[in-house]
């Protein structure tokens, strides 16, 4: 007679992590934004945003944000959003975090124009958008530690209330 063994944890998805994937996602998001900057596409995006929020009065925006500050914000949002998404249980909550972060970065444009700054938010917006996409895909394809445990497929669901 052969011994019957029971598998303790059967999961279709591999275990996910937070810190290394978040750093990788943020780095790749910044590389994407940097590549778009080198191609000149962010300049067009920034000009379009400025025209939209300044209502064709760009001469009234004499100040510019420092370049290092823009990229620091892009890195902070990209890394922070990836960590937040990978550390939050539930796909719905992750989507709300992502959309909120993208909206917050987009909301900088009118605030900057009111402060007489050119709203150069293209790099932070692209980095935040892409970081959220990548983190959502990673979390959907991995079993994150914060997610509730799943019942192995070999165990049936209880039919009665255990109280």
HELIX and SHEET records of a PDB file:
HELIX    1   1 UNK A   19  UNK A   38  1                                  20    
HELIX    2   2 UNK A   41  UNK A   54  1                                  14    
HELIX    3   3 UNK A   58  UNK A   60  5                                   3    
HELIX    4   4 UNK A   67  UNK A   86  1                                  20    
HELIX    5   5 UNK A   91  UNK A  106  1                                  16    
HELIX    6   6 UNK A  108  UNK A  114  1                                   7    
HELIX    7   7 UNK A  122  UNK A  141  1                                  20    
SHEET    1   A 2 UNK A  14  UNK A  15  0                                        
SHEET    2   A 2 UNK A 142  UNK A 143  1                                        
END                                                                             
